[in-house]
Amino acid sequence: MLRITIPKQEFYDEVEGKFIYSDYIELDLEHSLVSVSKWESKFEKPFLAPGTKTTEEVLDYIRAMIVTPNVPLDIVSKFGPDDIERVNDYIESKQSATTFGMMPKATGRSETISSELVYYWMVTYNIPFECETWHLNRLFSLIRICNVKSTKQKKMSRGQLAARNRELNAQRRAALGTTG
């Protein structure tokens, strides 16, 4: 979760002819599947699809990320450049200790990832729906782990098996100081 504090501000109301003071506001934001779903339901296109988004679309996604209740809709307009940068850094963060080694490149046509597809993956791998509020990158790591663990190991060819056995035997001979 990301916490952003909007400082106290002073506005002049020209109609009333007086200054208005606002208190500081602490906002909690989450980059989650729930946020993506809210955004996609408004714009009716996949949030994770490649391509650039308009300023309006980006600001609406930040609004969808806000989990603090009862905040004014225009609160995002009070974000400064540092706040936007913090949001971007948070969205891009890994949020997981999991690392993936050399993975084979995906072949074939890539799928457009929408929130419904991610929910499908969650159902397929029996991931509880409580995980929809996790940071999206952490959820993707879990889905990737489930995919790797559920995929059957590819059988080695005879040549690959023989090469692996030769290498293991050479390592054992070197470790034990024997010739065979």
C-alpha positions in Angstrom: 0.0 0.0 0.0 1.2 3.5 -0.8 0.3 6.4 1.5 0.3 9.9 0.1 -0.3 13.0 2.2 -1.9 16.0 0.6 -0.8 19.1 2.7 -3.1 21.7 4.0 -4.1 24.2 1.3 -5.5 27.7 1.1 -8.1 28.7 -1.6 -9.8 31.9 -2.3 -13.6 31.6 -2.9 -14.4 34.5 -5.3 -18.1 34.1 -4.8 -18.0 34.3 -1.0 -15.0 36.7 -1.1 -13.1 34.8 1.6 -10.3 32.3 2.0 -11.0 28.6 2.5 -8.6 26.4 4.3 -8.5 22.6 3.8 -6.9 20.1 6.2 -4.2 17.7 5.1 -5.5 14.4 3.8 -3.8 11.1 4.0 -4.7 8.8 1.1 -4.0 5.1 0.9 -3.6 3.7 -2.7 -3.3 0.1 -3.9 -2.2 -1.0 -7.4 -4.4 -4.2 -7.4 -6.6 -6.3 -9.6 -9.6 -4.4 -8.0 -8.2 -1.1 -9.2 -7.6 -2.4 -12.7 -11.1 -3.8 -12.8 -12.6 -0.4 -11.8 -10.6 1.3 -14.5 -11.5 -1.2 -17.2 -15.2 -1.0 -16.4 -15.0 2.7 -17.0 -12.9 2.8 -20.2 -13.9 -0.6 -21.6 -10.4 -1.5 -22.7 -7.6 -3.5 -21.1 -5.5 -1.5 -18.7 -2.4 -3.7 -19.2 -2.4 -3.6 -23.0 0.7 -1.9 -24.5 0.4 1.7 -25.6 0.2 5.0 -24.0 -2.7 6.3 -21.9 -4.1 9.8 -21.9 -3.6 12.1 -18.9 -7.3 11.6 -18.1 -6.9 7.8 -18.1 -3.8 7.9 -15.9 -5.5 10.2 -13.4 -8.6 8.0 -13.4 -6.5 5.0 -12.6 -4.9 6.8 -9.7 -8.5 7.5 -8.5 -9.3 3.8 -8.9 -6.3 3.0 -6.7 -7.5 5.1 -3.8 -8.9 2.9 -1.0 -9.4 5.7 1.6 -13.1 6.2 1.9 -15.0 9.4 1.4 -12.4 11.5 -0.4 -13.4 14.2 -2.9 -13.2 13.1 -6.6 -11.0 16.0 -7.4 -8.3 15.0 -4.9 -6.0 13.7 -7.6 -5.8 17.2 -9.0 -4.0 18.2 -5.8 -1.2 15.7 -6.4 2.2 17.3 -7.1 4.8 16.0 -9.5 6.5 14.1 -6.6 3.3 12.4 -5.7 2.8 11.2 -9.3 6.3 10.0 -9.4 5.8 8.1 -6.1 2.6 6.5 -7.6 4.6 5.4 -10.7 7.4 4.0 -8.7 4.9 2.1 -6.6 3.2 0.7 -9.7 6.5 -0.4 -11.1 7.8 -2.0 -7.9 8.2 -5.7 -7.8 6.6 -6.2 -4.3 7.9 -9.7 -4.1 11.1 -11.6 -3.0 10.5 -14.1 -5.8 13.0 -14.2 -8.6 12.7 -16.1 -11.8 15.7 -17.7 -13.4 16.1 -18.3 -17.1 12.6 -18.9 -18.4 12.0 -20.1 -21.9 10.6 -17.4 -24.2 6.9 -17.5 -24.7 6.0 -18.7 -28.2 3.0 -17.9 -30.2 0.7 -15.0 -30.1 0.6 -13.1 -26.9 -2.8 -12.7 -25.1 -4.2 -9.3 -24.2 -4.4 -9.3 -20.5 -7.6 -8.0 -19.0 -8.8 -8.2 -15.4 -11.2 -11.0 -16.4 -8.3 -13.0 -17.7 -6.4 -12.5 -14.4 -9.5 -13.6 -12.5 -9.7 -16.7 -14.7 -6.1 -17.5 -13.8 -6.9 -17.1 -10.2 -9.8 -19.6 -10.5 -7.7 -22.0 -12.5 -5.0 -22.1 -9.9 -7.4 -21.9 -6.9 -6.0 -18.6 -5.8 -8.4 -17.1 -3.3 -10.2 -13.9 -4.3 -8.7 -12.1 -1.3 -5.6 -11.9 -3.4 -7.3 -9.4 -5.7 -6.3 -6.7 -3.3 -2.6 -7.6 -3.4 -0.2 -5.4 -5.4 -0.7 -6.5 -9.0 3.0 -7.5 -9.6 2.9 -9.7 -6.5 -0.3 -11.4 -7.7 1.4 -11.9 -11.2 4.4 -13.5 -9.4 2.1 -16.0 -7.6 0.3 -16.8 -10.9 3.6 -17.3 -12.6 4.8 -19.6 -9.9 1.5 -21.6 -10.1 2.0 -21.9 -13.8 5.6 -23.1 -13.5 4.8 -25.6 -10.8 1.8 -27.0 -12.6 3.5 -27.4 -15.9 5.0 -30.9 -16.4 8.7 -31.1 -16.8 9.8 -31.5 -20.4 11.5 -34.8 -21.0 15.1 -34.7 -22.0 16.2 -36.3 -25.3 18.6 -39.3 -25.1 21.5 -37.0 -26.1 20.6 -34.4 -23.4 20.3 -37.1 -20.8 23.6 -38.6 -21.7 25.3 -35.2 -21.7 23.9 -34.4 -18.3 25.0 -37.8 -16.9 28.5 -37.3 -18.3 28.7 -33.9 -16.6 27.5 -35.3 -13.3 29.9 -38.2 -13.4 32.8 -35.8 -14.2 31.8 -33.6 -11.2 31.7 -36.7 -8.9 35.0 -38.0 -10.2 36.6 -34.6 -9.5 35.1 -34.3 -6.1 36.1 -37.8 -5.0 39.5 -37.7 -6.8 38.8 -41.0 -8.7 39.2 -42.0 -12.3 36.0 -43.8 -12.8 
